[in-house]
Every structure is written in C-alpha cells, then in structure tokens.
C-alpha cells in the first residue's frame, strides 16, 4: 500500500492537531507517550495521552477495510516519515522529555515506537539497521584478531 497524497495530507493534519494540544510554553506537561491507535477495519487514527484521554481522531479513507498482512508496518513507516518531517514541532512540545509517539493496534497493544523525543536518544529506522548485527560481529572479530 503506497500512501496517497490525500492520506499524507490527512495524517499531517491529524498530527498537527495533536501538536496544537501541547504548544510550547513555560510549563511542560508530565506525560511520557502519545499513543496513536489505528483500526484496520474502520480506518480510524486516534491519538491518546497516558491517561487514555482522547486527543484527536480522524478517519483515513485509504485504510478502511485494509486487509494487508503488513498493514501496521506500512503505517508505521508513513507515520515515522511524517513525524520526522514535523521534527521541529514534535521535539518542542510542552511535554517533559523523554516522551515518545507509539503506534498501537485497536486492542491497545504497542506495535511500534515511532519517534522518541529525548536529548540523548534517537530511534533509527529499521531499514537502516538491517544487517547491523552482522557488521558489528565482523568488526569485533577483526578487532580481536589484531
């Protein structure tokens, strides 16, 4: 499933509305995560705070009745991309650091950590990390030989 332009615009608008709930201010909210729940049948994207209070909701038409087995992986890739695009806003919300954006299924089970906001921590896309274990093993093996 390749995200359509309309889907990207709907997601950008939905995430912008979430960020508007936490404008930059002097007093930061004590919250650790923003939970993004996606329902594969209804196409709903809901955002919640730690107390399970709804922050925003929208329906992504392209996601309605989507039967793809890798649906959540595709959704997480698109959401990561949009969050990264809005990085300057996302990293300056009035929420105490560290906090993160977590993708959940409609059963409230975490599917992916999309974006972590912390001065010392960065989450790198899975595609960039592919084969890293093998590379590190080879590096250490070569290092020990010397």
WONOR-V857557 format. One record per backbone hydrogen bond with DSSP energy under -1.0 kcal/mol. NH is the residue of the N-H (numbers start at 1). CO is the residue of the C=O. Records with the same first field share a line. If there is no record, write none. Layout:
# WONOR-V857557
NH = CO, CO
This chain:
# WONOR-V857557
8 = 4
9 = 5
10 = 6
11 = 7
12 = 8
13 = 9
14 = 10
15 = 11
16 = 12
17 = 13
18 = 14
19 = 15
20 = 16
21 = 18
22 = 19
29 = 94
31 = 29
34 = 100
35 = 48
36 = 102
37 = 46
38 = 104
39 = 44
43 = 39
45 = 58
46 = 37
47 = 56
48 = 35
49 = 53
52 = 49
55 = 47
56 = 47
58 = 45
60 = 43
63 = 60
64 = 61
65 = 41
66 = 40, 63
71 = 68
74 = 70
75 = 71
76 = 72
77 = 73
78 = 74
79 = 75
80 = 76
81 = 77
82 = 78
83 = 79
84 = 80
85 = 81
86 = 82
87 = 84
90 = 86
91 = 87
92 = 89
94 = 22
95 = 93
96 = 29
99 = 117
100 = 32
101 = 115
102 = 34
103 = 112
104 = 36
105 = 109
108 = 105
111 = 103
112 = 103
114 = 101
115 = 101
117 = 99
129 = 125
132 = 129
135 = 131
136 = 132
137 = 133
138 = 134
139 = 135
140 = 136
141 = 137
142 = 138
143 = 139
144 = 140
145 = 141
146 = 142
